[in-house]
Amino acid sequence: MKKNVLLLLAALTVSGAFARETLNIVQGDVVYKYAGEYMGKAVFSTDGSFTLMNRTFKPAEVDRMYVDESEVTDNLVSVVYSGSKVSVEVAGNIAPYVTTTVSGGDVTIIQSDAVGDAVGEIAYRLSGSNDSGSFSLGGSYKASVELAGLDLKSNSGAALNIQNGKRIALRVVDGTVNSVEDAPGGSQKGAIVCNGHLEIKGKGTLNVTGKTAHAIQSKEYFEMKNATLNILGSVKDGINCAQYFLLESGTLNLTGIGDDAIQTDFKDTADRETEDTGSMTIAGGTLTATVSAAASKGLKAEGDITVSGGSIEIKTTGKGMWDADKSKTKASACLSADGNVVVSGGTLNLTSTGSGGKGISGDGTVTLKEGALTVATSGGVFAYVNGKEYDGYTGSTDRLNSDSKSSPKGIKADGAIMIDGGKINVTTSGNGAEGIESKSTLTVNGGEIFVKAYDDAINSSSHMYINGGDITVIATNNDGLDSNGNLVFNGGTVRAFGASSPECGIDANDEQGYSVIFKGGTVLAVGGGNSVPSSSDSTQAYVSASSSAKANTEITLLDGDTVLATFVVPAEYGSTSPRIAPGGREFRARPMFAPMFAPGGGPGGGPGGMGGGMLISCPGMTNGSSYTLRNGTSTMTVTATLRGSNSGRPW
């Protein structure tokens, strides 16, 4: 071989002889390709070796050499899988900076640290099919991995094992369909493993199946743009990453997930930007996920979750579970953040059917600014009592501490909740399920809100402020609006329907000295015993009556012939089979219910029989003046007042 190499190279040294040709140097399964312009630049050594573009070849290591008219793309490594074989082509200009090993269907490439200063970023293009192969890449400089029609299954570990700790652009080539799957029972953390920053781009399709742990595991951040990514199954998380997760555009589908669909976590204590501490951002694109494991999450962030655009559809079906390590129960949630949740755009459809399940769960604050949000939960309470798990607990939970139970919620925050806008539709039907709950204050400044809940429709552990918005709430077994502090109305339009006595449409914590306060807004409250103002801070008058409400009926308050306020009782009022319409509410378009309340509540929410307490507050009323209350075809005269007594309420 040595003689043949020397003779060929001697011929190639003739200047311009092969200017349009390509020299191919073959070493095993690897071909190094040099454009014709470099052919005459080989440097020979006395031992017969030669150096071409800083890569030295020993004749004994060269299997063959040939010249053809194929093109050479600088900075490109092409890996083609074909059955049990693999062929690798390396552009000559990067030949000194990559070390390639091929063993069966497994390709391992180590990228030199000097590549950045010498030639810049290298692209590795993978294509073809292999049922027992893999691709591994090491190094410490950024790179691109291009998937151009790849069907790769590993029988020994990860299918794509990228140990390069820098930015890796995983490009899914336009118009191609690619599939990767790892080996079951290994020690790898995913079918695709990246030790650095993983960015998935392109307009092709990538299917990933994780047989041992996650489908995709990125040690640092994960970004996605334009591509279609289908996670077809995983033993653990569909996508697991640190620092942050960002979906800018494209389509992301996750099914067959063994734990959380997408999880971000962060383990070090370095001082970093907020987005680098386990946050999630959905800025665009389409995301659909279904998870079924006990206490599993659709999106699980150690930091904040921010949704500013795109379309999200998540369904969780797993029941609650007892976490023995933390000595507390936990439950499924579509969106779960250890930090804050902010929704400022996009369309979200969130469904949770398991016990204790939640649509949105934030350990910090929840802020809803814009967008369309639809949440439906149907599970009951999950409880751990005397060493036994109860899925759908029906006993009294009053004596259970918070660690021993997980109650279902549509939207729940340990911190404050602020609603500034958007269209929000929440339905809960399981035992003990509340619609929207804040463990702190709750403020509504705007938006179109509809909540129908088994338990309280909207609940706050502290004060509640209604400053604006169009709000309709129905609680089939508890209060419409339930504030454990003051309940302050400054604006907006509110229709609040609670259950029969002792529950009510609006409830302030008057037994602890707090009050309903009317300063503005238009309010209809129906229930067994509505709270009334007891504070001098309440400056807008109200009227009350013993009157029932019926679905689809119009209720109007008049000053002579002048209409002060009019309300249409929603068709959902009195439902036993709640459901919601995607993208918002249609109060009149979906008659589904029978009326629930009967007359009997005393004026001002005082004592009475089942339901029947009706209260209206709106601008234009004068303390002590009489008005006409028209309920369907019935009318009655009512007198406005500024304050009343809650002493007759049954608690």
C-alpha positions as CSV (number, residue, x, y, z in Angstrom):
1,M,0.0,0.0,0.0
2,K,2.9,2.3,0.8
3,K,4.1,2.3,-2.8
4,N,0.6,2.9,-4.2
5,V,0.0,5.9,-1.9
6,L,3.3,7.5,-2.8
7,L,2.7,7.0,-6.5
8,L,-0.8,8.5,-6.3
9,L,0.3,11.5,-4.2
10,A,3.2,12.1,-6.6
11,A,0.7,12.3,-9.4
12,L,-1.5,14.6,-7.5
13,T,1.3,17.1,-6.8
14,V,1.1,18.1,-10.5
15,S,-0.4,21.6,-10.0
16,G,-4.0,21.8,-11.2
17,A,-4.2,18.3,-12.5
18,F,-7.2,17.4,-10.5
19,A,-8.6,20.9,-9.6
20,R,-12.2,19.7,-9.9
21,E,-11.7,16.3,-8.3
22,T,-12.0,15.1,-4.7
23,L,-9.4,13.0,-3.0
24,N,-10.8,10.3,-0.7
25,I,-8.6,8.7,1.9
26,V,-10.1,5.6,3.5
27,Q,-9.3,4.4,7.0
28,G,-11.6,1.5,7.9
29,D,-15.2,2.9,7.9
30,V,-14.0,6.5,7.8
31,V,-13.4,8.5,4.6
32,Y,-11.5,11.8,4.7
33,K,-12.4,14.0,1.8
34,Y,-10.2,16.7,0.3
35,A,-11.1,19.1,-2.5
36,G,-8.9,19.1,-5.5
37,E,-7.4,22.5,-4.7
38,Y,-5.6,20.9,-1.7
39,M,-4.3,17.8,-3.5
40,G,-1.0,19.3,-4.4
41,K,-0.2,20.5,-0.9
42,A,0.7,17.1,0.7
43,V,3.9,17.2,2.7
44,F,5.9,13.9,2.8
45,S,8.1,12.5,5.5
46,T,11.0,10.1,5.2
47,D,9.0,7.3,6.8
48,G,6.5,7.5,4.0
49,S,3.8,9.3,6.0
50,F,2.2,12.4,4.5
51,T,0.4,15.4,6.0
52,L,-2.5,17.0,4.2
53,M,-4.2,20.1,5.8
54,N,-2.6,19.4,9.2
55,R,-3.8,15.7,9.2
56,T,-1.0,13.1,9.1
57,F,-1.6,9.7,7.5
58,K,0.6,6.7,7.8
59,P,0.5,4.5,4.7
60,A,0.0,1.4,6.8
61,E,-3.2,2.9,8.2
62,V,-4.6,3.9,4.8
63,D,-6.8,1.1,3.3
64,R,-7.2,2.9,0.0
65,M,-7.3,6.2,-1.8
66,Y,-9.4,7.2,-4.8
67,V,-10.4,10.3,-6.7
68,D,-13.9,11.1,-7.7
69,E,-16.1,14.1,-8.5
70,S,-18.1,14.2,-5.2
71,E,-18.4,17.5,-3.5
72,V,-16.7,18.4,-0.2
73,T,-18.6,20.6,2.3
74,D,-16.2,22.1,4.8
75,N,-16.9,21.6,8.5
76,L,-19.1,18.6,7.8
77,V,-19.0,15.1,9.2
78,S,-21.5,12.7,7.5
79,V,-22.5,9.5,9.3
80,V,-24.6,7.1,7.3
81,Y,-26.1,4.0,9.0
82,S,-27.0,1.1,6.7
83,G,-28.1,-2.1,8.3
84,S,-25.3,-3.4,10.5
85,K,-22.7,-1.1,8.8
86,V,-21.8,2.6,9.2
87,S,-19.9,4.8,6.9
88,V,-18.4,8.1,8.1
89,E,-17.1,10.9,5.8
90,V,-15.0,13.8,7.2
91,A,-14.3,17.0,5.4
92,G,-10.5,17.5,5.0
93,N,-10.4,20.9,6.6
94,I,-11.6,19.4,10.0
95,A,-9.8,16.1,9.7
96,P,-7.2,17.2,12.3
97,Y,-9.8,18.1,14.9
98,V,-12.0,15.0,15.0
99,T,-11.1,11.5,16.2
100,T,-13.6,8.9,15.0
101,T,-14.1,5.3,16.2
102,V,-16.5,2.9,14.6
103,S,-17.5,-0.4,16.4
104,G,-20.3,-2.2,14.7
105,G,-23.1,0.3,14.5
106,D,-21.7,2.5,17.2
107,V,-20.0,5.7,16.2
108,T,-17.9,7.7,18.7
109,I,-16.4,11.1,17.8
110,I,-14.2,13.2,20.0
111,Q,-14.0,16.9,18.9
112,S,-10.7,18.7,19.6
113,D,-10.8,21.7,21.9
114,A,-8.7,23.6,19.3
115,V,-11.5,23.3,16.7
116,G,-13.1,26.7,17.6
117,D,-10.0,28.8,17.0
118,A,-9.1,26.8,13.9
119,V,-12.3,26.3,11.9
120,G,-15.3,27.1,14.1
121,E,-18.4,25.0,14.5
122,I,-18.6,21.5,13.0
123,A,-21.9,19.9,11.8
124,Y,-22.5,16.2,12.2
125,R,-25.1,14.9,9.7
126,L,-26.7,11.6,10.6
127,S,-28.9,9.5,8.2
128,G,-29.9,6.0,7.5
129,S,-31.2,3.1,9.6
130,N,-29.7,0.8,12.2
131,D,-31.4,-1.4,14.9
132,S,-28.2,-1.7,17.0
133,G,-26.3,1.5,16.6
134,S,-25.6,4.8,18.4
135,F,-23.9,8.1,18.0
136,S,-21.6,9.6,20.7
137,L,-20.0,13.0,20.6
138,G,-17.4,14.5,23.0
139,G,-15.6,17.7,23.2
140,S,-15.9,21.2,24.7
141,Y,-16.8,23.4,21.8
142,K,-20.3,24.0,20.4
143,A,-21.5,21.9,17.5
144,S,-24.5,21.0,15.3
145,V,-26.0,17.5,15.0
146,E,-28.2,17.3,11.9
147,L,-30.8,14.5,11.6
148,A,-31.5,13.9,7.9
149,G,-33.7,10.8,7.8
150,L,-32.3,8.8,10.7
151,D,-33.9,5.7,12.2
152,L,-31.6,4.6,15.0
153,K,-32.1,2.2,17.9
154,S,-29.4,1.4,20.4
155,N,-28.9,-2.0,22.1
156,S,-26.4,-0.8,24.6
157,G,-27.3,2.7,25.8
158,A,-28.4,6.1,24.5
159,A,-29.1,6.4,20.8
160,L,-27.6,10.0,20.7
161,N,-25.1,10.5,23.5
162,I,-23.7,14.0,23.4
163,Q,-21.3,14.6,26.2
164,N,-20.1,17.9,24.8
165,G,-20.9,20.5,27.5
166,K,-21.5,23.4,25.2
167,R,-24.4,24.5,23.0
168,I,-25.6,21.7,20.7
169,A,-27.9,22.6,17.9
170,L,-29.9,19.4,17.1
171,R,-31.2,20.3,13.6
172,V,-34.1,18.2,12.2
173,V,-33.6,18.7,8.5
174,D,-36.6,20.0,6.6
175,G,-39.0,17.4,5.2
176,T,-37.3,14.4,7.0
177,V,-38.7,12.0,9.5
178,N,-36.3,10.8,12.2
179,S,-36.7,8.2,15.0
180,V,-34.4,7.4,17.9
181,E,-34.8,4.8,20.7
182,D,-32.4,3.7,23.4
183,A,-31.8,0.3,24.9
184,P,-34.0,-0.9,27.7
185,G,-32.5,-1.6,31.1
186,G,-29.3,0.5,30.8
187,S,-27.7,3.2,32.9
188,Q,-28.3,6.0,30.4
189,K,-30.6,8.9,31.3
190,G,-32.3,9.1,28.0
191,A,-32.6,8.1,24.4
192,I,-31.1,11.5,23.6
193,V,-28.6,12.7,26.2
194,C,-26.9,16.1,26.1
195,N,-24.4,17.2,28.6
196,G,-24.7,20.8,27.5
197,H,-27.3,23.2,26.1
198,L,-29.7,21.5,23.7
199,E,-31.5,23.4,21.0
200,I,-33.8,21.5,18.7
201,K,-34.4,23.3,15.4
202,G,-35.5,22.7,11.8
203,K,-38.8,21.9,10.1
204,G,-38.5,18.1,10.0
205,T,-40.0,15.5,12.4
206,L,-38.2,13.7,15.3
207,N,-39.7,10.8,17.1
208,V,-38.1,9.7,20.4
209,T,-38.7,6.8,22.7
210,G,-37.0,6.4,26.1
211,K,-36.8,2.7,27.1
212,T,-34.8,3.2,30.3
213,A,-35.4,6.6,31.8
214,H,-36.2,9.9,30.1
215,A,-36.8,10.3,26.3
216,I,-34.6,13.4,26.2
217,Q,-32.3,14.5,29.0
218,S,-30.4,17.8,28.8
219,K,-28.1,18.6,31.7
220,E,-28.5,22.3,31.0
221,Y,-31.2,24.2,29.1
222,F,-33.6,22.9,26.4
223,E,-34.9,25.1,23.5
224,M,-37.1,24.2,20.6
225,K,-38.1,26.1,17.5
226,N,-40.0,25.1,14.3
227,A,-39.5,21.3,14.5
228,T,-42.1,18.6,15.2
229,L,-41.0,16.6,18.2
230,N,-43.0,13.5,19.2
231,I,-42.1,11.9,22.5
232,L,-43.7,8.4,21.9
233,G,-42.9,7.0,25.3
234,S,-40.6,7.2,28.3
235,V,-40.1,5.3,31.5
236,K,-39.5,8.5,33.4
237,D,-39.9,12.1,32.2
238,G,-40.6,12.8,28.5
239,I,-38.1,15.8,28.6
240,N,-35.9,16.4,31.6
241,C,-33.6,19.5,31.7
242,A,-32.0,22.0,34.0
243,Q,-31.6,25.8,33.8
244,Y,-34.7,26.3,31.7
245,F,-37.1,25.0,29.1
246,L,-38.2,27.2,26.2
247,L,-40.7,26.4,23.4
248,E,-40.6,29.2,20.8
249,S,-42.5,27.5,18.0
250,G,-43.1,24.1,16.4
251,T,-45.1,21.1,17.6
252,L,-44.3,19.1,20.7
253,N,-46.4,16.0,21.5
254,L,-45.8,13.8,24.5
255,T,-47.6,10.4,25.1
256,G,-46.8,7.2,26.9
257,I,-45.0,9.1,29.7
258,G,-44.0,7.2,32.8
259,D,-43.6,10.3,35.1
260,D,-43.8,14.0,34.2
261,A,-44.2,15.1,30.6
262,I,-41.6,17.9,31.0
263,Q,-39.5,18.7,34.1
264,T,-36.9,21.3,34.8
265,D,-34.8,21.2,37.9
266,F,-31.8,23.0,39.2
267,K,-29.2,21.6,41.6
268,D,-26.4,24.2,42.1
269,T,-26.5,27.4,44.1
270,A,-24.7,29.7,41.6
271,D,-26.0,33.2,41.2
272,R,-27.8,33.0,37.9
273,E,-30.4,34.8,35.8
274,T,-34.0,34.0,36.8
275,E,-34.6,32.0,33.6
276,D,-31.6,29.8,34.4
277,T,-33.1,28.5,37.6
278,G,-35.4,25.8,36.5
279,S,-37.9,28.0,34.7
280,M,-40.3,27.1,31.8
281,T,-41.4,29.4,29.0
282,I,-44.0,28.7,26.3
283,A,-43.8,31.6,23.9
284,G,-45.4,29.9,20.9
285,G,-46.0,26.6,19.1
286,T,-48.2,23.8,20.0
287,L,-47.7,21.5,23.0
288,T,-49.9,18.5,23.8
289,A,-49.2,16.0,26.6
290,T,-50.9,13.2,28.4
291,V,-49.6,11.7,31.6
292,S,-51.1,8.9,33.7
293,A,-48.7,8.1,36.5
294,A,-49.7,8.8,40.1
295,A,-49.0,12.4,41.1
296,S,-47.4,13.1,37.7
297,K,-47.3,16.5,36.1
298,G,-47.7,17.9,32.6
299,L,-45.2,20.7,33.1
300,K,-43.1,20.6,36.3
301,A,-40.8,23.5,37.0
302,E,-38.5,24.0,39.9
303,G,-38.7,27.7,39.0
304,D,-41.4,29.8,37.3
305,I,-43.7,28.9,34.5
306,T,-44.5,31.6,31.9
307,V,-46.9,31.2,29.0
308,S,-47.0,34.1,26.6
309,G,-48.3,32.4,23.4
310,G,-48.9,29.2,21.6
311,S,-51.4,26.4,22.2
312,I,-51.2,24.0,25.2
313,E,-53.3,21.0,25.8
314,I,-52.5,18.8,28.8
315,K,-54.3,15.9,30.4
316,T,-53.3,14.2,33.6
317,T,-55.1,11.0,34.8
318,G,-53.0,9.8,37.7
319,K,-54.3,9.6,41.2
320,G,-52.7,11.1,44.3
321,M,-50.0,9.3,46.3
322,W,-48.3,9.3,49.7
323,D,-44.7,10.5,49.6
324,A,-43.1,8.6,52.4
325,D,-39.8,10.5,52.1
326,K,-41.5,13.9,52.6
327,S,-44.3,12.5,54.8
328,K,-47.0,14.2,52.8
329,T,-49.5,13.5,50.0
330,K,-49.0,14.8,46.5
331,A,-51.2,14.8,43.4
332,S,-51.1,15.4,39.7
333,A,-51.2,18.8,38.0
334,C,-51.2,20.0,34.4
335,L,-48.9,23.0,35.3
336,S,-46.9,22.8,38.5
337,A,-44.4,25.5,39.5
338,D,-42.3,25.7,42.6
339,G,-42.1,29.4,41.8
340,N,-44.6,31.6,40.1
341,V,-47.0,31.1,37.2
342,V,-47.7,33.9,34.7
343,V,-50.1,33.5,31.7
344,S,-50.0,36.5,29.4
345,G,-51.2,34.9,26.1
346,G,-51.9,31.7,24.3
347,T,-54.6,29.1,24.6
348,L,-54.5,26.5,27.4
349,N,-56.8,23.5,27.8
350,L,-56.0,21.7,31.0
351,T,-57.8,18.5,32.2
352,S,-57.1,16.5,35.4
353,T,-59.2,13.4,36.2
354,G,-57.3,11.8,39.1
355,S,-57.9,12.3,42.8
356,G,-56.4,15.6,44.1
357,G,-55.6,16.7,40.6
358,K,-55.1,20.3,39.6
359,G,-55.1,22.4,36.5
360,I,-52.5,25.0,37.7
361,S,-50.6,24.7,40.9
362,G,-48.1,27.4,42.0
363,D,-46.1,27.5,45.2
364,G,-45.6,31.2,44.6
365,T,-48.1,33.6,42.9
366,V,-50.3,33.0,39.9
367,T,-50.9,35.9,37.5
368,L,-53.4,35.7,34.6
369,K,-53.0,38.6,32.2
370,E,-54.3,37.5,28.7
371,G,-55.0,34.4,26.7
372,A,-57.7,31.7,26.9
373,L,-57.6,29.3,29.8
374,T,-59.9,26.3,30.2
375,V,-59.5,24.0,33.2
376,A,-61.6,20.9,34.1
377,T,-61.0,18.6,37.0
378,S,-63.1,15.6,38.0
379,G,-61.2,13.8,40.7
380,G,-62.1,13.9,44.4
381,V,-59.9,14.2,47.5
382,F,-56.8,12.0,48.0
383,A,-56.1,11.2,51.6
384,Y,-53.6,9.3,53.7
385,V,-55.3,8.2,57.0
386,N,-53.9,5.8,59.6
387,G,-51.3,4.4,57.2
388,K,-53.7,3.8,54.3
389,E,-54.2,5.6,51.0
390,Y,-57.7,6.6,50.0
391,D,-58.3,7.4,46.3
392,G,-61.4,9.6,46.3
393,Y,-61.8,10.0,50.0
394,T,-65.4,10.7,51.1
395,G,-64.9,11.1,54.9
396,S,-64.6,14.4,56.7
397,T,-61.4,16.2,55.9
398,D,-61.7,18.8,58.7
399,R,-59.5,16.8,61.1
400,L,-56.9,16.0,58.5
401,N,-53.9,18.2,58.3
402,S,-52.8,19.6,55.0
403,D,-50.0,17.0,54.6
404,S,-52.5,14.2,54.9
405,K,-54.7,15.2,52.0
406,S,-54.6,16.6,48.5
407,S,-57.8,18.3,47.4
408,P,-58.6,18.9,43.7
409,K,-58.4,22.5,42.4
410,G,-58.8,24.2,39.1
411,I,-56.2,26.9,39.9
412,K,-54.3,27.0,43.1
413,A,-51.6,29.3,44.5
414,D,-49.8,29.3,47.8
415,G,-49.2,33.0,47.2
416,A,-51.5,35.7,45.8
417,I,-53.6,35.3,42.6
418,M,-54.1,38.3,40.3
419,I,-56.3,38.2,37.3
420,D,-55.9,41.1,34.9
421,G,-57.6,39.8,31.8
422,G,-58.1,36.9,29.4
423,K,-60.9,34.4,29.1
424,I,-60.9,31.9,32.0
425,N,-63.2,28.9,32.2
426,V,-62.9,26.5,35.2
427,T,-65.0,23.5,36.0
428,T,-64.5,21.1,39.0
429,S,-66.9,18.3,39.8
430,G,-65.1,16.0,42.3
431,N,-65.8,15.9,46.0
432,G,-64.1,18.9,47.7
433,A,-62.9,20.5,44.5
434,E,-62.6,24.3,44.4
435,G,-62.4,26.3,41.3
436,I,-59.8,29.0,42.0
437,E,-58.0,29.2,45.4
438,S,-55.3,31.5,46.7
439,K,-53.7,30.9,50.1
440,S,-53.1,34.7,50.2
441,T,-55.0,37.6,48.6
442,L,-56.9,37.3,45.4
443,T,-57.4,40.3,43.0
444,V,-59.5,40.5,39.8
445,N,-58.8,43.6,37.7
446,G,-60.3,42.4,34.4
447,G,-61.0,39.4,32.2
448,E,-64.0,37.2,31.4
449,I,-64.2,34.5,34.1
450,F,-66.6,31.6,34.5
451,V,-66.2,29.1,37.3
452,K,-68.4,26.2,38.2
453,A,-67.1,24.2,41.2
454,Y,-68.2,21.4,43.5
455,D,-66.8,23.4,46.5
456,D,-66.0,27.1,46.6
457,A,-65.9,28.6,43.1
458,I,-63.3,31.3,44.1
459,N,-61.6,31.2,47.5
460,S,-58.9,33.3,49.2
461,S,-57.3,32.7,52.5
462,S,-56.9,36.5,52.9
463,H,-58.7,39.5,51.4
464,M,-60.4,39.4,48.0
465,Y,-60.6,42.4,45.7
466,I,-62.9,42.6,42.7
467,N,-61.8,45.7,40.7
468,G,-63.1,44.8,37.3
469,G,-63.9,42.0,34.8
470,D,-67.0,40.0,34.0
471,I,-67.3,37.2,36.5
472,T,-69.8,34.3,36.8
473,V,-69.3,31.8,39.5
474,I,-71.4,28.8,40.6
475,A,-70.7,26.6,43.6
476,T,-72.9,23.5,43.8
477,N,-72.0,22.7,47.4
478,N,-70.4,25.8,48.9
479,D,-69.8,29.5,48.3
480,G,-69.6,31.4,45.0
481,L,-67.0,33.9,46.3
482,D,-65.5,33.0,49.6
483,S,-63.0,35.4,51.2
484,N,-61.4,34.6,54.6
485,G,-60.7,38.3,54.9
486,N,-62.6,41.3,53.5
487,L,-64.5,40.9,50.2
488,V,-64.2,44.2,48.5
489,F,-66.1,45.2,45.3
490,N,-64.6,48.2,43.4
491,G,-65.8,47.5,39.9
492,G,-66.7,44.9,37.3
493,T,-69.8,42.7,36.9
494,V,-70.3,39.7,39.2
495,R,-72.9,36.9,39.2
496,A,-72.2,34.7,42.2
497,F,-74.3,31.6,42.9
498,G,-73.7,29.6,46.1
499,A,-75.4,26.5,47.6
500,S,-78.2,26.5,50.0
501,S,-77.9,27.7,53.7
502,P,-75.4,27.9,55.3
503,E,-73.5,28.5,52.0
504,C,-74.0,31.6,50.0
505,G,-73.2,33.5,46.8
506,I,-70.7,35.9,48.5
507,D,-69.1,35.2,51.8
508,A,-66.7,37.4,53.8
509,N,-65.2,36.3,57.1
510,D,-67.5,38.4,59.2
511,E,-67.3,36.0,62.2
512,Q,-63.6,37.2,62.4
513,G,-64.5,40.8,62.1
514,Y,-64.2,41.2,58.3
515,S,-66.8,42.4,55.9
516,V,-68.2,42.6,52.4
517,I,-67.5,46.1,51.2
518,F,-69.3,47.6,48.2
519,K,-67.5,50.6,46.6
520,G,-68.4,50.0,43.0
521,G,-69.3,47.3,40.5
522,T,-72.5,45.5,39.6
523,V,-73.1,42.4,41.7
524,L,-75.8,39.7,41.9
525,A,-75.4,37.2,44.7
526,V,-77.7,34.2,45.2
527,G,-77.4,31.6,48.0
528,G,-78.6,30.5,51.3
529,G,-77.1,33.3,53.4
530,N,-75.1,36.0,51.6
531,S,-72.7,38.2,53.7
532,V,-73.7,41.9,53.8
533,P,-71.6,44.9,54.6
534,S,-71.0,45.7,58.3
535,S,-68.2,48.2,57.7
536,S,-68.5,51.9,57.2
537,D,-66.0,51.5,54.3
538,S,-68.9,50.2,52.2
539,T,-70.3,53.2,50.3
540,Q,-72.5,51.6,47.6
541,A,-76.0,50.6,48.6
542,Y,-77.5,47.1,48.0
543,V,-80.9,45.5,48.1
544,S,-81.8,41.9,49.2
545,A,-84.8,39.7,49.0
546,S,-86.1,36.2,49.6
547,S,-86.2,35.0,46.0
548,S,-85.0,32.0,44.1
549,A,-83.1,32.1,40.8
550,K,-83.8,29.9,37.8
551,A,-81.4,29.0,34.9
552,N,-81.8,31.3,31.8
553,T,-84.0,33.7,33.7
554,E,-83.4,37.5,33.5
555,I,-83.2,39.4,36.8
556,T,-83.5,43.1,36.6
557,L,-83.4,46.0,39.2
558,L,-85.3,49.1,38.2
559,D,-85.6,52.6,39.5
560,G,-89.1,53.4,38.0
561,D,-88.6,52.7,34.3
562,T,-84.8,53.0,34.5
563,V,-82.8,49.8,34.4
564,L,-80.0,50.0,37.0
565,A,-78.8,46.4,36.5
566,T,-79.8,43.3,34.6
567,F,-78.4,39.8,34.8
568,V,-79.1,36.5,33.0
569,V,-78.9,33.5,35.2
570,P,-76.5,31.1,33.4
571,A,-77.7,27.9,31.9
572,E,-75.1,26.0,34.0
573,Y,-76.9,27.0,37.2
574,G,-78.0,23.9,39.1
575,S,-76.0,21.4,37.0
576,T,-75.3,17.9,38.1
577,S,-73.2,17.1,35.0
578,P,-70.7,19.9,34.5
579,R,-68.8,20.3,31.4
580,I,-67.1,23.2,29.6
581,A,-66.7,24.5,26.1
582,P,-63.1,24.8,24.8
583,G,-61.9,28.3,24.4
584,G,-64.4,30.1,26.7
585,R,-67.9,30.1,28.0
586,E,-71.3,30.2,26.3
587,F,-73.7,30.8,29.1
588,R,-76.9,30.7,27.0
589,A,-75.9,28.3,24.4
590,R,-75.6,25.2,26.5
591,P,-78.7,24.5,28.6
592,M,-77.8,21.7,30.8
593,F,-79.2,22.2,34.3
594,A,-82.3,22.4,36.4
595,P,-82.9,25.1,39.0
596,M,-81.4,24.4,42.4
597,F,-82.6,26.8,44.9
598,A,-86.0,27.3,46.5
599,P,-87.3,30.5,48.2
600,G,-86.9,31.0,51.9
601,G,-83.8,33.1,52.7
602,G,-84.4,36.2,54.8
603,P,-83.5,39.7,53.7
604,G,-79.8,40.5,53.9
605,G,-78.8,36.9,53.8
606,G,-80.5,36.2,57.1
607,P,-81.9,32.9,58.3
608,G,-84.3,31.0,56.1
609,G,-84.8,27.7,54.4
610,M,-83.0,26.2,51.4
611,G,-81.3,28.9,49.2
612,G,-83.4,31.8,48.2
613,G,-81.2,34.7,49.4
614,M,-80.7,37.2,46.6
615,L,-78.6,40.4,46.9
616,I,-77.9,43.1,44.3
617,S,-75.5,46.0,44.5
618,C,-74.9,48.5,41.7
619,P,-74.2,52.2,41.1
620,G,-77.2,54.5,41.1
621,M,-78.9,53.4,44.3
622,T,-79.6,55.6,47.2
623,N,-79.7,54.4,50.8
624,G,-83.4,54.1,52.0
625,S,-84.9,54.4,48.5
626,S,-87.3,51.7,47.1
627,Y,-86.7,49.9,43.8
628,T,-88.4,47.2,41.8
629,L,-86.8,43.8,41.5
630,R,-88.0,41.8,38.5
631,N,-87.2,38.1,38.6
632,G,-88.5,36.5,35.4
633,T,-92.2,37.4,35.3
634,S,-92.3,38.2,39.1
635,T,-91.8,41.6,40.6
636,M,-91.3,42.9,44.2
637,T,-90.4,46.1,45.9
638,V,-87.0,46.2,47.7
639,T,-85.4,48.9,49.8
640,A,-81.7,49.9,49.5
641,T,-79.4,50.0,52.5
642,L,-75.7,50.6,53.1
643,R,-75.2,48.1,55.9
644,G,-76.9,45.2,57.5
645,S,-76.5,42.5,60.1
646,N,-74.9,39.0,59.6
647,S,-76.0,37.9,63.1
648,G,-78.8,35.8,61.7
649,R,-76.5,33.7,59.6
650,P,-76.4,30.1,60.7
651,W,-72.8,29.9,61.8
